[in-house]
Amino acid sequence: MSRYKKLTLLHSNDLHGDFTAENVDEKLTGGVSMLSGYVNKVRREEPNTIYAIAGDMFRGSVIDSEYKGISTIEIMNTISPDVVTVGNHETDYGVAHLLFLEKCAKFPIINANLYIKSNYARLFQSHIVLNVDGMKILFIGIITEQVMKSTQSEAVIGSFIDVHDAVREVGRICNAYNATDIDLTVLLTHIGFEEDKQLAAMLDPAWGVDIIVGGHSHTFIDKPAVVNNIVVVQAGTGTDLIGRFDIVIDTDENSIESYTWQTVPVNTDNCPVDPAIEKLLSGYKQQTDKKYGRVITRMRRKLTHPSRTQETELGGLVADALAESLGVDIAMLGSGAIRTPDLGPLVTYKNLVECMPYDNAMYLVHVTGNQLKQMIGYMLRDEVWKGAHSTFFQISKRLKVVYDIPGSKMLEFSFDGVPVEDENVFRIALQDYQLNNFKRNFNIVLEEVTANKKPVVLCTSARDVLEEYLINHQHTDREIDGRITLIR
């Protein structure tokens, strides 16, 4: 028997309900039907194939939102991945609902470092060993504090969720299972590409981790990163691409002899359709089209949201709509609340829900001019431009910020054309999600702001407010007007 065996490892991450194919350059691209078709094709061609998903199957599609993830689980059951790890958006419908969805899944969902504080019991199976042609492949699921952003609003369950040190958990599991002749060890993570590289650098080589397949940062790469002799990869976002390793494993040495890695475009050139998925999607689409097909508005043109770290046309429109409708001085909307790169010119309810799937409440907070300067300054701090995790906010038009990034200083900070004074007080509309994470977003403890005045609920649905605004503002437009000017 040969000591060398081939393994094909396919991987996706951050699918975000990207179920349907789109026409790109006169070619159908993406969608779970062709994704499934490609996975099935490779499974036929390469018997030793594993398909893994590195978190965030949920959110981004009205089909997912309407059925609260049950539709996604049914679609994934049809594709039948071999192993999946938890992403931060897996908790969007609540941790209790996620545990229900896990029971609906016919595939293993793993995570090593989510615990219940009261008894330190893991919420999920920490790892899985897959036996493929006599090889033992160990997968360990990892996520970090990012998941807490989605669970902190849960008064009961969320407060009991703790995230343990990822490195220690990896070491613990590897130490426990290395003795069982593991041929390949893969960390299936949802922490971001840069964090994956940091994690790789911290791992003890004796633990035998070979590969990190990651998600969360939606990173497109041309070639793997190799850190501490660990191969680190990610496959962008959605279903337009799938990552593919072709690995030769030395089963005597329990190590990688050689490998190639590529991202394969999911399109009609490479991928057949899966009739079972097509039928399943058709049924869901017929149901959602009845509810989501109605027209909300027609804009003058398509408005874009190409980046989360700059002023955008669409971000300006949403922030202005919230400020005007809610009667506040300034509306601040986390850029990540807008989940599509554009909207319009024709806007259906489906477009609106896909654009803003997180139906947050909006709160009124009172902040002083000095506090507001600190908040915006923290959003634009040096570390952000070096890749640090931070929330960038779209702001309504009455506030103007001019910031010199190389000089690390504010050149202009004005409201209605008048420089902001420290003693000014502003009425700010802020999402509940951002209010609940005030210190992390602004580096100011919430108590400093609530001392000015207690926050109150302005509305329970920001999306309802935006829908009503768009209905009553047909042919609207918005241009980038320099409300956030970044000098690079």
C-alpha positions in Angstrom: 0.0 0.0 0.0 1.4 3.4 -1.0 2.3 5.8 1.7 1.3 8.7 -0.5 -2.4 9.4 -0.9 -4.3 12.2 -2.7 -6.9 14.4 -1.0 -9.0 17.1 -2.6 -10.2 19.7 -0.1 -12.9 22.1 -1.4 -13.9 25.1 0.7 -16.3 28.0 0.8 -16.9 30.8 3.3 -19.3 33.7 3.8 -22.0 32.3 1.5 -24.5 34.8 3.0 -27.5 33.3 1.3 -26.0 33.9 -2.2 -28.3 31.3 -3.7 -29.0 32.4 -7.3 -26.8 32.8 -10.3 -26.3 36.1 -12.0 -25.4 37.1 -15.6 -21.8 38.4 -15.6 -20.3 39.2 -19.0 -23.1 37.1 -20.7 -22.2 34.1 -18.5 -24.2 32.7 -15.6 -22.0 33.1 -12.5 -22.4 31.9 -8.9 -25.4 30.4 -7.1 -25.8 27.3 -5.1 -27.0 25.2 -8.0 -23.7 25.4 -9.9 -21.7 25.4 -6.6 -23.4 22.1 -5.8 -22.9 20.9 -9.3 -19.1 21.5 -9.1 -18.8 19.8 -5.7 -20.7 16.8 -7.1 -18.5 16.8 -10.2 -15.3 16.8 -8.2 -16.6 14.1 -5.8 -17.2 11.9 -8.9 -13.7 12.6 -10.3 -11.8 12.5 -7.1 -13.1 9.9 -4.6 -11.0 11.4 -1.7 -12.9 14.7 -1.6 -13.9 16.8 1.4 -16.1 20.0 1.1 -15.8 22.4 4.1 -17.6 25.7 4.8 -15.8 28.3 7.0 -18.9 30.0 8.5 -21.6 32.6 7.6 -24.0 30.5 5.6 -26.8 32.8 6.7 -28.0 36.3 5.9 -28.0 38.3 2.7 -30.9 36.7 0.9 -34.7 37.1 1.4 -35.0 33.4 1.1 -32.8 33.0 4.1 -34.4 35.9 6.0 -38.0 34.8 5.4 -37.4 31.3 6.7 -34.9 32.3 9.4 -32.2 30.0 8.1 -34.3 26.9 7.8 -34.2 27.3 4.0 -30.5 27.6 4.1 -30.1 24.5 6.1 -32.3 22.6 3.7 -30.3 23.8 0.7 -27.0 22.9 2.5 -28.4 19.5 3.4 -28.8 19.0 -0.4 -25.3 20.1 -1.1 -24.1 18.0 1.8 -20.8 19.6 3.1 -18.6 17.3 5.1 -18.0 19.9 7.8 -19.1 23.4 8.7 -17.9 25.9 11.3 -19.9 28.6 13.0 -19.7 32.2 11.7 -20.8 35.3 13.5 -23.9 35.6 11.4 -25.0 32.1 12.3 -26.2 33.7 15.6 -28.3 36.4 13.9 -31.5 34.6 14.6 -30.4 33.9 18.2 -28.3 31.3 19.8 -31.3 29.2 20.8 -32.5 29.2 17.1 -29.0 28.3 15.9 -29.0 25.2 18.2 -32.4 24.3 16.7 -31.0 24.8 13.2 -28.1 22.5 14.1 -30.6 19.8 14.8 -32.0 20.3 11.3 -28.6 20.0 9.7 -27.5 16.6 8.3 -23.9 17.7 8.4 -21.6 18.4 11.4 -21.3 21.9 12.7 -18.2 22.4 14.8 -16.8 25.0 17.1 -14.2 24.5 19.8 -14.3 27.8 21.8 -17.9 28.8 22.4 -18.9 27.9 26.0 -21.7 28.3 28.5 -20.1 30.1 31.4 -22.1 28.4 34.1 -20.7 24.9 33.5 -18.1 25.5 30.7 -19.9 23.1 28.5 -19.2 23.6 24.8 -22.2 24.7 22.6 -21.0 22.6 19.7 -18.9 19.6 18.9 -15.4 21.0 19.0 -13.9 19.0 16.2 -14.4 16.1 13.9 -12.1 13.4 12.5 -13.0 12.4 8.9 -11.8 9.1 7.7 -11.0 9.2 4.0 -9.4 6.2 2.2 -7.7 5.2 5.5 -6.5 8.8 6.2 -7.6 10.6 9.3 -8.3 14.3 8.8 -8.8 16.4 11.9 -11.0 19.6 11.6 -11.2 22.1 14.5 -13.7 25.0 14.4 -12.6 28.4 15.7 -14.2 31.8 16.2 -13.3 34.7 18.4 -15.0 37.6 20.1 -16.6 38.8 16.9 -19.5 36.4 17.5 -20.3 38.2 20.8 -21.5 41.3 18.8 -24.5 39.3 17.7 -25.2 37.6 21.1 -24.9 40.6 23.5 -28.4 41.7 22.8 -29.8 38.5 24.2 -30.6 39.1 27.8 -30.5 35.5 28.9 -28.6 33.3 26.6 -26.1 35.8 25.2 -24.8 36.8 28.6 -23.7 33.2 29.3 -21.7 32.8 26.1 -17.9 33.1 26.6 -15.1 32.8 24.0 -12.0 31.0 25.2 -8.5 31.6 24.0 -8.4 30.1 20.5 -4.7 29.0 20.7 -5.2 27.2 23.9 -8.2 25.3 22.6 -6.3 24.3 19.4 -3.4 23.0 21.5 -5.7 21.1 23.8 -7.5 19.3 21.0 -4.3 18.6 19.0 -2.6 17.2 22.1 -5.6 15.0 22.8 -5.8 13.6 19.2 -2.3 13.6 17.8 -1.7 10.2 19.3 -4.5 8.7 17.1 -2.3 8.9 13.9 -3.9 12.1 12.4 -2.6 12.5 8.9 -3.8 16.1 8.3 -5.0 18.8 10.7 -7.2 21.7 9.4 -8.4 24.7 11.4 -11.8 25.8 10.0 -12.0 29.4 11.3 -14.1 32.4 11.1 -11.9 35.2 12.3 -10.5 37.0 9.2 -7.5 36.5 7.0 -5.1 38.7 8.9 -6.1 37.1 12.2 -5.7 33.7 10.7 -2.1 34.5 9.9 -1.6 35.8 13.5 -3.1 32.6 14.8 -0.8 30.5 12.6 2.2 32.3 14.0 1.2 31.6 17.6 0.6 27.8 17.2 3.2 25.4 18.4 4.6 23.4 15.4 4.4 20.3 17.6 0.6 20.4 17.5 0.8 19.5 13.8 -1.6 22.1 12.3 -1.2 21.9 8.5 -3.9 24.2 7.0 -6.1 27.1 8.1 -9.3 27.5 6.0 -10.8 30.8 7.0 -13.7 33.2 6.6 -15.2 36.5 7.9 -13.0 39.1 6.1 -14.3 38.2 2.6 -10.6 38.1 1.4 -9.8 37.3 -2.2 -6.3 35.9 -2.6 -4.2 34.8 -5.5 -2.0 32.4 -3.6 -2.0 31.0 0.0 -0.1 32.6 2.8 2.3 30.3 4.6 3.0 31.2 8.2 4.9 29.0 10.6 4.8 26.3 7.9 0.9 26.5 8.0 -0.9 27.2 4.7 -3.6 29.9 5.2 -6.4 30.4 2.6 -9.8 32.0 2.1 -12.2 32.1 -0.9 -13.6 35.6 -0.9 -17.4 35.7 -0.3 -20.6 34.3 -1.8 -20.8 31.5 -4.4 -18.9 33.1 -7.3 -15.7 31.1 -6.3 -14.8 27.9 -4.5 -11.4 27.2 -3.1 -9.7 23.9 -4.1 -6.7 22.1 -2.6 -5.2 19.1 -4.3 -2.9 17.6 -1.6 -0.6 14.6 -1.6 -0.3 13.3 2.0 2.6 11.2 3.3 0.6 8.9 5.6 3.8 7.5 7.2 5.0 11.0 8.2 1.5 12.4 8.7 2.4 15.4 6.7 1.8 17.2 3.4 4.1 15.9 0.7 2.9 18.5 -1.9 -0.1 20.6 -2.7 -1.7 22.9 -5.2 -4.3 25.5 -4.4 -6.6 27.6 -6.6 -9.9 29.3 -6.6 -12.3 28.0 -9.2 -14.9 30.3 -10.8 -18.4 29.0 -10.3 -19.8 29.5 -13.8 -21.2 27.7 -16.7 -17.7 26.9 -18.0 -16.8 24.9 -15.0 -19.9 23.8 -13.2 -23.0 21.8 -14.2 -26.3 22.7 -12.5 -27.7 20.5 -9.8 -31.4 19.7 -10.7 -32.2 19.0 -7.0 -31.1 22.4 -5.9 -32.8 24.1 -8.9 -36.1 22.5 -7.8 -35.7 23.4 -4.2 -34.8 27.0 -5.0 -37.7 27.3 -7.4 -40.2 26.4 -4.6 -38.7 29.0 -2.2 -38.6 31.7 -4.9 -42.2 31.3 -5.8 -43.2 31.9 -2.2 -40.9 34.9 -1.6 -41.7 36.5 -4.9 -45.3 37.0 -3.8 -44.2 38.9 -0.8 -41.0 40.6 -1.9 -41.7 41.5 -5.5 -43.6 44.8 -4.9 -42.0 48.0 -6.1 -41.0 50.5 -3.4 -39.6 53.3 -5.5 -37.7 54.3 -8.6 -34.6 56.3 -8.1 -33.0 58.6 -10.7 -30.1 56.2 -10.9 -28.3 53.3 -9.2 -26.7 54.4 -6.0 -23.5 52.6 -5.0 -21.9 51.4 -1.7 -18.5 50.1 -2.9 -16.6 50.3 0.4 -17.3 50.2 4.1 -14.5 52.7 4.9 -15.6 55.7 2.9 -18.5 58.0 2.3 -20.8 56.4 -0.2 -23.8 57.5 -2.2 -26.1 54.8 -0.8 -24.8 55.3 2.7 -25.5 59.0 2.4 -29.0 58.4 1.3 -29.8 56.0 4.1 -28.3 58.3 6.8 -30.1 61.3 5.4 -33.4 59.4 5.3 -33.0 58.3 8.9 -32.0 61.8 10.2 -34.9 63.5 8.4 -37.5 60.9 9.3 -36.5 60.6 12.9 -36.0 64.3 13.4 -32.5 64.2 14.8 -29.4 66.3 14.2 -27.2 63.5 13.0 -27.9 59.9 12.0 -24.9 57.5 12.2 -25.3 54.2 10.4 -22.6 51.4 10.5 -21.4 50.9 7.0 -21.8 47.1 7.5 -25.6 47.5 7.9 -25.7 48.0 4.1 -25.1 44.6 2.7 -25.3 45.2 -1.1 -22.9 47.2 -3.3 -25.7 49.2 -4.8 -29.4 49.9 -4.9 -31.7 51.0 -7.6 -32.8 52.5 -9.9 -35.9 50.3 -9.4 -36.2 49.2 -5.8 -38.4 46.3 -4.8 -39.0 45.1 -1.3 -36.6 42.3 -2.0 -33.9 44.7 -3.0 -34.5 46.7 0.2 -34.4 43.6 2.5 -31.2 42.3 0.9 -29.7 45.8 1.2 -30.6 46.1 4.9 -31.2 42.6 6.2 -30.6 43.6 9.9 -33.8 45.3 11.0 -32.3 47.3 13.8 -34.0 49.6 16.2 -32.7 53.1 16.3 -32.0 55.0 19.6 -31.7 58.7 20.4 -28.5 59.5 22.3 -27.3 62.9 23.3 -23.6 63.6 22.9 -21.5 66.6 23.5 -19.3 68.1 20.8 -16.2 66.9 22.6 -17.6 63.3 22.8 -18.6 63.4 19.1 -15.1 64.5 18.1 -13.7 61.5 20.1 -16.2 59.1 18.5 -15.4 60.2 14.9 -11.7 60.4 15.7 -11.7 56.8 16.9 -13.5 55.7 13.7 -10.6 57.3 11.7 -7.7 56.4 14.0 -4.4 55.3 12.4 -4.9 51.6 13.2 -8.0 51.5 10.9 -5.9 52.2 7.9 -3.5 49.5 8.9 -6.3 46.9 8.9 -7.6 47.0 12.4 -11.2 45.9 13.0 -13.4 49.0 13.4 -16.8 50.2 12.5 -17.0 53.0 9.9 -20.1 55.1 10.0 -22.1 56.7 7.2 -23.3 60.1 8.5 -26.1 62.4 7.6 -25.3 65.6 5.7 -25.3 68.3 8.3 -22.0 67.1 9.8 -18.8 67.6 7.8 -15.5 65.9 8.6 -12.2 66.5 6.8 -9.5 64.2 8.1 -5.8 64.0 7.1 -4.9 60.3 7.3 -1.1 60.8 6.9 -1.1 63.6 9.4 -3.5 61.9 11.8 -5.5 65.0 12.4 -8.9 66.5 11.9 -8.8 69.5 9.5 -12.5 70.3 9.7 -15.3 69.2 12.0 -18.4 71.3 11.5 -22.2 71.1 11.8 -24.3 73.2 9.4 -21.1 74.9 8.4 -20.1 76.0 11.9 -17.2 74.5 13.8 -18.3 72.0 16.5 -17.6 73.3 20.0 -16.9 71.0 22.9 -19.9 72.2 24.8 -22.4 71.7 22.0 -25.0 68.9 22.5 -26.2 66.9 19.5 -29.1 64.5 19.1 -27.7 61.4 17.4 -29.7 58.5 15.9 -27.8 55.2 16.4 -28.6 51.6 15.8 -29.2 49.4 18.9 -26.4 47.1 17.8 -23.9 50.0 17.9 -25.3 51.4 21.2 -24.9 48.0 22.8 -21.2 48.0 21.7 -20.5 51.6 22.4 -17.1 51.2 24.0 -15.8 48.9 21.2 -17.1 51.3 18.5 -16.1 54.6 20.0 -13.7 54.0 22.8 -16.0 55.8 25.2 -17.9 54.0 27.9 -21.6 54.3 27.4 -22.1 55.7 30.9 -20.4 58.9 29.8 -23.0 59.5 27.2 -26.0 58.3 29.2 -25.0 60.9 31.8 -26.0 63.6 29.3 -29.5 62.0 28.9 -30.9 58.5 28.9 -31.1 56.9 25.4 -34.6 56.4 24.1 -36.0 54.3 21.3 -36.8 56.3 18.2 -38.1 53.4 16.1 -38.1 49.6 16.3 -37.2 49.1 12.6 -34.8 51.3 10.7 -35.8 49.4 7.5 -39.4 50.4 8.0 -38.3 54.1 8.2 -36.2 53.8 5.1 -39.1 52.1 3.2 -41.5 54.8 4.1 -39.0 57.5 3.1 -38.4 55.9 -0.3 -42.1 55.5 -1.0 -42.6 59.2 -0.4 -39.5 60.3 -2.2 -39.7 58.9 -5.7 -36.9 59.7 -8.2 -34.5 60.5 -5.3 -30.8 60.8 -5.9 -27.7 61.3 -3.8 -24.1 62.2 -4.6 -21.0 62.0 -2.6 -20.8 65.6 -1.2 -17.7 65.4 0.9 -19.4 65.0 4.3 -16.6 62.6 5.1 -13.5 63.7 3.2 -10.4 61.6 3.7 -7.0 63.0 2.6 -4.7 60.1 1.9 
